[in-house]
Amino acid sequence: MRTVRRSAIAVAAMLAAQAAWVVPASAEPPPVVTVHVDAAAPGRVIPADFLGLSFEADQLHRTWTDPARSNVDELIANLGAGNLRFSANAVDNTAWQPDDAAPTPAWADATVSPDGLSRLGALAEATGTTVDLGVNLAHRDPAAAAQEAAQAQERIGTRLRSIQIGNEPNVYPLVGLFGGGERPQYVVPQQYIPDARAYRDALAAAAPGTPVSGPDTAGGAVGNPQIDPHLPAALDPWLDAYIDAFGAPGAALNQHYYPFVNTERMGFPQALSDAVGGLPTVDKLLSRETSDKQDAFLRYFVAKAEGAGMVPRISETNSVAMEGRPGVTDTFGAALWTVDYVMTAAREGVAGLNLHDHIDDCTSYSMICFADTAAADAGAARVNPNYYGAYMVGRMTGGAVLPVTVNGDARVSAFAVRMPDGAVRVIVDDMDRGFDGTVRVVVDGGPGGGATVQRLDGESVDTVGAATYAGTTVAADGSFAPGSESLPAEDGGYAVRFGRPGAVLLTAG
């Protein structure tokens, strides 16, 4: 008996030693982040047309806007029934030209014609989107704007959601300094209001029933934590003046926002660029500080609009003003930023958001772009990584926002909605370079059972121009039909593994 007992002890000791060699005593279990979703307390519904794209007005003469001559309509339609905005800086250097044979005005870089508006109407119809159309303010011609609006009403029809008067009037003096063409010198909003009123009167007479939205003022940040919190104070008088002059219950209040600016493209010397915050990087985009300042601005703007009974829309936005920064805004990290930022806007009550796109510059923040002149001539656009981020967000529209809490030390955000059919959708966005662990998603009061997942993936947050969604990519003709994987429920939750940054859309029910 004593010999048997000693043998058993020896075997146990050997097994213990082997176990200690396989899993060292100092090893720690992989980190876990827990996401709790309260499915019993839904909030406001994300509008079906929440997710929009913004383009420069000078694109309206381009053939890519014709659904029969490019794949862009397919790429837009993939994102869901949203909104198309044609305005931005170019609108104030674009002339309305009803006669194609007439000479282009000397001040104009481009023109808009009735045929261009017909193509836009066909594009809106093919993609199931609405249209916000900008008209030129810089050259103070309400009659021309009224003629354009009347033709837009006829050629775009019920899909014409609103007319916008000019672009970012609060920075007209600054835009002129950086080669943006001649613009009125609105130093204070009281100088802008009479011009805006003249336009609104002309538009109401020429295109009765078509809403006018505005003021489409510039807003954003530079990346400096001492400067950024104070920037809304400069915006406040403009929004207040617009609300006092034109605010009405149910009318849209439009605002622009970029959390960073490319000071290099503004011609800033290095010392000045460093002083105001430095050039944006991928890590700055994905930082918790950036999410916090974006959230603070969005809350400020939503409160301003709702306090006036108006609908808050971020009508132009993206990551880095001045057309982005190559190696930052065209990366997989920018796709993860897109998910976090756009879903934060939806959670905070923004009713619509238009991501700006420079379609001829794939190194910018563009989601849809032509790689070169040959691709543009052929109408063969491709997508950047942030397109897949927008696609993921598009699956959440129409759902009612649910309360979410995230517990853990990793840089992970999460958002949830209950869809009209009762399914609960949860986005988990891992923006942490160092996180190698599991996110456990618990849906309290949800439908239960298994779930499906679609994963937004990339080799690294620094990878330029490449990403996958549900293991696939958009086809050359623009078609896209990603599948999904099953995920069983475990101990009342769902375990989602992350070995590198990425995002997951989980659907339960």
C-alpha positions in Angstrom: 0.0 0.0 0.0 2.8 2.4 0.9 4.5 1.6 -2.4 1.4 2.2 -4.4 0.7 5.5 -2.6 4.3 6.6 -3.3 3.9 5.7 -7.0 0.7 7.7 -7.2 2.4 10.7 -5.6 5.3 10.4 -8.0 2.9 10.3 -11.0 0.9 13.2 -9.8 4.1 15.2 -9.3 5.3 14.4 -12.8 1.9 15.5 -14.3 2.0 18.7 -12.3 5.5 19.4 -13.6 4.3 18.8 -17.1 1.3 21.1 -16.7 3.5 23.8 -15.2 5.8 23.5 -18.3 2.8 23.8 -20.7 1.1 26.7 -18.9 3.7 28.6 -16.8 2.5 29.7 -13.4 3.2 33.3 -14.3 1.0 33.2 -17.5 -2.2 35.3 -17.3 -5.5 34.5 -19.0 -6.2 36.5 -22.2 -7.9 39.9 -21.4 -11.6 40.1 -21.6 -13.8 43.1 -22.4 -17.5 42.8 -21.5 -20.2 44.6 -23.5 -23.6 44.8 -21.9 -26.6 45.7 -24.1 -29.9 46.6 -22.5 -32.3 45.4 -25.1 -35.4 46.3 -23.0 -34.8 50.1 -23.2 -34.6 51.2 -26.8 -34.1 54.8 -27.6 -34.5 56.9 -30.8 -34.6 55.3 -34.2 -31.8 55.9 -36.6 -33.5 57.2 -39.7 -33.4 55.1 -42.9 -31.6 57.9 -44.8 -29.2 58.6 -41.9 -26.0 57.6 -43.9 -25.2 59.9 -46.7 -22.4 60.9 -49.0 -21.2 64.3 -50.0 -19.6 65.3 -53.3 -18.3 68.6 -54.8 -20.9 70.4 -56.9 -18.4 70.5 -59.8 -18.9 66.8 -60.2 -22.4 67.3 -61.6 -21.1 67.6 -65.2 -19.2 64.3 -64.9 -20.5 61.1 -66.7 -20.0 59.0 -63.6 -23.2 60.4 -62.2 -25.0 58.6 -65.0 -26.0 55.1 -63.7 -25.5 53.7 -67.2 -21.9 54.9 -67.5 -20.2 53.8 -64.2 -20.3 51.4 -61.3 -20.7 54.3 -58.8 -24.5 53.8 -58.5 -23.9 50.2 -57.4 -21.4 51.2 -54.8 -23.7 53.8 -53.4 -26.7 51.5 -53.4 -24.8 48.9 -51.4 -24.6 51.3 -48.5 -28.4 51.5 -48.2 -31.2 54.1 -48.8 -29.4 57.3 -47.8 -28.7 60.8 -49.1 -26.5 62.3 -51.8 -25.3 65.9 -51.3 -23.7 67.9 -54.1 -22.3 71.1 -52.8 -19.1 71.7 -50.7 -16.4 74.3 -51.5 -16.8 73.9 -55.3 -20.4 75.1 -55.2 -19.2 78.7 -54.8 -17.0 78.4 -57.9 -19.7 76.6 -60.0 -22.1 78.5 -62.2 -25.7 77.6 -63.2 -25.7 77.4 -67.0 -29.0 76.5 -68.6 -27.5 76.8 -72.1 -24.6 74.5 -72.8 -23.6 76.6 -75.7 -23.1 79.7 -73.7 -19.6 80.7 -72.6 -18.6 79.8 -69.0 -18.4 82.8 -66.7 -14.8 84.0 -66.2 -15.0 83.4 -62.4 -16.4 79.8 -62.7 -14.3 76.6 -62.5 -17.3 74.5 -63.5 -21.0 74.7 -64.5 -24.2 72.9 -63.7 -26.7 72.3 -66.6 -30.2 70.9 -66.8 -28.7 67.7 -68.2 -26.5 67.3 -65.2 -29.6 67.6 -62.9 -31.3 64.9 -65.0 -28.3 62.6 -64.5 -28.5 63.3 -60.8 -32.2 62.5 -60.7 -31.5 59.2 -62.4 -28.7 58.5 -60.0 -31.0 59.1 -57.0 -33.6 56.9 -58.5 -31.1 54.1 -59.2 -29.7 54.2 -55.7 -32.9 54.8 -53.7 -31.4 58.0 -52.2 -32.6 61.5 -51.6 -30.7 64.6 -52.8 -29.4 67.8 -51.1 -28.3 70.3 -53.8 -26.1 73.3 -53.2 -26.4 76.5 -55.1 -23.8 79.3 -55.5 -23.8 82.0 -52.9 -20.4 83.6 -53.5 -21.5 85.5 -56.6 -24.8 86.7 -55.1 -27.3 85.7 -57.8 -30.6 84.6 -56.3 -32.3 84.5 -59.7 -29.8 82.0 -61.1 -30.1 79.9 -57.9 -33.9 80.0 -58.3 -33.7 78.8 -61.9 -31.4 75.9 -60.9 -33.8 74.9 -58.0 -36.8 75.0 -60.3 -35.0 72.6 -62.8 -33.9 70.4 -59.9 -37.4 70.2 -58.6 -38.6 69.1 -62.1 -35.7 66.7 -62.9 -35.1 65.1 -59.5 -38.7 65.2 -58.3 -39.7 64.0 -54.9 -36.1 62.8 -54.2 -35.0 66.4 -53.9 -34.8 66.7 -50.1 -33.5 70.3 -49.8 -31.6 73.2 -51.4 -28.4 74.5 -49.6 -27.3 78.1 -50.1 -23.5 78.2 -50.5 -21.0 76.4 -48.4 -19.5 77.3 -45.0 -20.3 81.1 -45.1 -18.7 81.5 -41.7 -15.2 81.0 -43.2 -15.6 82.8 -46.5 -12.7 85.2 -45.6 -10.4 82.3 -44.7 -11.3 80.3 -47.9 -10.4 83.3 -50.0 -6.9 83.4 -48.4 -6.2 79.8 -49.4 -7.2 80.2 -53.1 -10.8 79.4 -52.8 -11.9 82.2 -55.1 -13.8 85.4 -54.4 -16.4 85.2 -51.7 -18.4 87.7 -49.6 -16.6 88.9 -46.5 -19.0 87.8 -43.9 -17.2 88.7 -40.7 -20.3 88.4 -38.6 -23.5 86.4 -39.3 -25.6 89.5 -39.5 -23.9 90.2 -42.8 -24.9 86.8 -44.1 -28.6 86.8 -43.1 -29.9 89.4 -45.6 -28.2 87.5 -48.5 -29.6 84.2 -47.3 -33.1 85.7 -47.0 -33.0 87.0 -50.5 -32.0 83.6 -51.8 -34.7 81.9 -49.7 -37.4 84.2 -51.1 -36.3 83.5 -54.7 -36.1 79.8 -54.1 -39.6 79.7 -52.5 -41.1 81.4 -55.5 -39.3 79.3 -58.1 -39.5 75.9 -56.4 -42.4 76.0 -54.0 -42.5 73.3 -51.4 -38.8 72.4 -51.6 -37.2 72.9 -48.2 -34.1 75.0 -47.8 -31.6 73.8 -45.3 -28.6 75.5 -43.7 -26.5 77.2 -42.7 -23.8 74.5 -43.6 -21.3 76.3 -41.4 -17.8 75.0 -41.0 -16.9 73.4 -37.7 -14.2 71.1 -36.4 -11.0 70.8 -34.5 -7.2 70.8 -35.1 -6.0 68.2 -32.6 -4.9 70.4 -29.8 -6.6 69.6 -26.5 -6.2 73.2 -25.3 -7.7 74.8 -28.5 -10.4 72.3 -29.5 -12.8 72.7 -26.6 -13.1 76.4 -27.3 -13.9 76.2 -31.1 -17.7 75.8 -30.7 -17.8 79.2 -29.1 -16.9 80.8 -32.5 -19.7 78.8 -34.1 -22.4 79.6 -31.6 -23.2 83.1 -32.9 -23.7 81.7 -36.5 -26.1 79.0 -35.4 -28.0 81.3 -33.1 -28.4 83.9 -35.9 -29.6 81.3 -38.4 -32.0 79.8 -35.9 -33.4 83.3 -35.1 -33.8 84.2 -38.7 -34.9 80.9 -40.3 -35.5 78.3 -37.6 -38.7 76.4 -37.7 -40.0 73.2 -36.0 -39.0 70.2 -38.1 -36.6 72.2 -40.4 -33.1 70.9 -40.8 -30.1 72.6 -39.1 -27.0 71.7 -41.1 -23.5 71.7 -39.7 -20.1 70.5 -40.9 -17.5 68.8 -38.7 -13.9 67.5 -39.1 -12.0 66.4 -35.9 -8.6 67.2 -37.6 -7.1 69.4 -40.4 -4.2 68.7 -42.7 -2.2 71.9 -41.9 0.5 70.8 -44.4 -2.0 71.2 -47.2 -2.9 74.6 -45.8 0.7 75.7 -46.3 1.5 76.0 -42.5 5.2 75.9 -41.7 6.2 73.0 -39.4 6.5 75.1 -36.3 3.0 76.5 -36.7 1.6 73.1 -37.5 3.1 71.7 -34.3 1.8 74.6 -32.3 -1.8 74.0 -33.3 -1.8 70.3 -32.8 0.5 68.7 -35.4 -0.4 66.6 -38.3 -3.0 63.8 -37.8 -1.9 60.2 -37.5 -3.7 56.9 -37.4 -3.1 56.6 -33.7 -4.6 60.1 -33.1 -7.7 59.1 -35.2 -8.2 56.0 -33.0 -7.5 57.6 -29.6 -10.0 57.8 -26.8 -9.3 61.5 -26.7 -10.5 61.9 -30.3 -13.7 59.9 -29.6 -14.4 62.1 -26.5 -14.0 65.4 -28.3 -16.2 64.2 -31.2 -18.8 63.1 -28.8 -18.7 66.5 -27.0 -19.2 68.4 -30.3 -22.0 66.2 -31.5 -23.8 66.6 -28.1 -23.4 70.3 -28.3 -24.8 70.5 -31.9 -27.7 68.1 -31.2 -28.7 70.2 -28.1 -28.5 73.4 -30.2 -30.8 72.0 -32.9 -33.3 70.2 -30.6 -33.5 73.3 -28.4 -34.9 75.1 -31.5 -37.1 72.2 -32.5 -35.0 71.6 -35.5 -33.5 68.4 -37.1 -29.7 68.1 -36.5 -27.8 67.1 -39.6 -24.0 66.9 -40.1 -24.2 67.6 -43.8 -20.5 67.4 -44.5 -17.9 65.5 -42.5 -15.0 63.2 -42.5 -11.8 62.6 -40.6 -9.3 65.2 -41.7 -10.2 68.5 -43.4 -8.3 69.7 -46.4 -8.8 66.4 -48.3 -7.4 64.1 -45.7 -3.8 62.9 -45.3 -2.3 60.1 -47.3 -1.2 57.2 -45.1 -3.8 58.1 -42.5 -7.2 58.7 -44.0 -6.9 56.0 -46.6 -6.0 53.2 -44.1 -7.8 50.4 -42.4 -7.5 52.4 -39.2 -9.7 55.1 -40.9 -12.3 52.4 -41.5 -12.4 51.7 -37.7 -12.6 55.4 -37.0 -15.5 55.7 -39.4 -17.5 53.0 -37.5 -16.8 54.7 -34.1 -17.6 58.2 -35.3 -20.6 57.6 -37.4 -22.2 55.3 -34.8 -21.5 57.9 -32.1 -23.4 60.5 -34.2 -26.3 58.1 -34.5 -26.3 57.4 -30.8 -26.2 61.0 -29.8 -29.2 61.9 -32.0 -27.8 63.2 -35.2 -30.6 62.6 -37.8 -28.3 62.5 -40.9 -24.6 62.5 -41.7 -22.9 63.0 -45.1 -19.3 61.6 -45.4 -17.4 63.8 -47.9 -15.8 62.2 -50.9 -13.2 63.4 -53.3 -13.8 60.9 -56.0 -10.6 61.6 -58.0 -8.3 61.2 -55.0 -7.9 57.7 -53.5 -5.2 59.0 -51.1 -7.8 61.2 -49.5 -10.6 60.1 -47.1 -12.7 59.1 -50.1 -14.8 56.0 -49.7 -15.4 55.7 -53.5 -12.7 56.8 -55.9 -11.1 56.5 -59.3 -7.6 55.2 -59.1 -6.5 57.1 -62.3 -7.7 58.9 -65.3 -8.3 55.6 -67.2 -10.5 54.3 -64.4 -12.5 57.6 -64.4 -12.9 57.4 -68.2 -14.2 53.8 -67.9 -16.4 54.6 -64.9 -14.6 52.0 -62.9 -14.4 53.2 -59.3 -12.9 51.3 -56.4 -13.4 51.5 -52.7 -11.2 52.5 -49.8 -11.2 50.7 -46.4 -13.6 53.2 -44.9 -16.3 52.1 -47.4 -16.6 48.9 -45.5 -16.9 50.8 -42.2 -19.8 52.7 -43.7 -21.3 49.5 -45.0 -21.3 48.1 -41.5 -22.9 51.2 -40.1 -25.6 51.0 -42.8 -26.8 47.7 -41.4 -27.8 49.6 -38.2 -30.1 52.2 -39.9 -33.8 51.8 -39.1 -33.0 50.4 -35.7 -33.7 51.9 -32.3 -30.6 52.7 -30.3 -30.0 50.6 -27.2 -28.0 51.5 -24.1 -24.6 49.9 -24.0 -21.9 49.7 -21.4 -18.3 48.6 -22.1 -16.2 47.2 -19.2 -12.5 46.7 -19.8 -9.2 48.4 -20.3 -8.8 48.0 -24.1 -9.7 50.7 -26.6 -13.0 49.1 -27.6 -16.3 50.8 -28.4 -19.7 49.2 -28.9 -23.1 50.2 -30.2 -26.4 48.4 -30.4 -29.9 48.7 -32.0 -33.1 46.8 -32.0 -34.3 46.3 -35.5 -38.0 46.5 -36.5 -38.1 42.7 -36.7 -36.9 42.3 -33.1 -33.4 41.3 -33.9 -30.6 43.0 -31.9 -27.5 44.2 -33.8 -24.3 45.0 -32.0 -21.2 46.6 -33.4 -17.9 45.9 -31.5 -15.1 48.2 -32.7 -11.6 47.2 -31.5 -9.3 50.1 -32.1 -6.5 48.9 -29.7 -3.2 47.9 -31.3 -2.2 45.9 -28.3 -5.5 44.1 -27.5 -5.3 40.3 -27.9 -8.3 38.8 -26.2 -12.1 38.3 -26.2 -15.0 40.7 -26.2 -17.9 39.1 -24.4 -21.2 40.5 -25.6 -24.2 40.1 -23.2 -27.6 41.1 -24.5 -29.9 41.6 -21.5 -33.6 41.1 -22.5 -32.6 40.1 -26.0 -34.0 37.4 -28.3 -31.5 34.7 -27.1 -30.2 31.8 -29.0 -27.3 31.9 -31.5 -26.1 34.9 -33.5 -24.5 35.7 -36.8 -21.4 37.8 -37.3 -19.7 39.8 -40.0 -16.2 40.9 -39.5 -14.4 44.0 -40.8 -10.8 43.0 -41.0 -7.4 44.3 -42.2 -3.8 43.3 -41.7 -3.0 46.4 -39.7 -4.5 49.8 -38.8 -1.7 51.2 -41.0 -2.6 49.2 -44.1 -3.4 51.5 -47.0 -6.2 50.9 -49.4 -7.1 47.3 -48.3 -9.7 45.7 -46.1 -12.1 42.8 -46.1 -15.7 42.5 -44.9 -17.0 39.1 -44.0 -13.9 37.7 -45.8 -14.8 39.3 -49.1 -14.4 42.5 -51.1 -16.4 44.6 -53.5 -16.4 43.2 -57.1 -15.1 45.3 -60.0 -18.6 46.0 -61.2 -19.6 47.3 -57.7 -21.6 44.4 -56.6 -21.2 43.2 -53.0 -23.0 40.4 -51.2 -21.1 39.4 -48.1 -22.2 36.4 -46.1 -22.1 35.8 -42.3 -20.9 33.2 -39.8 -22.8 31.5 -37.0 -21.8 32.2 -33.4 -23.3 30.1 -30.6 -24.4 31.6 -27.3 -22.2 30.7 -24.4 -23.1 31.2 -20.8 -25.7 33.8 -21.7 -23.4 35.8 -24.0 -21.4 35.8 -27.2 -17.6 35.5 -27.2 -15.9 37.5 -30.0 -12.2 36.9 -30.4 -9.8 39.7 -31.5 -6.1 39.1 -32.2 -5.7 42.5 -33.9 -7.8 45.6 -34.5 -11.0 45.2 -36.3 -14.8 45.4 -36.0 -17.6 42.9 -35.8 -21.3 43.2 -36.5 -23.2 40.7 -34.4 -26.9 40.0 -35.1 -28.9 38.1 -32.4 -32.4 36.9 -33.3 
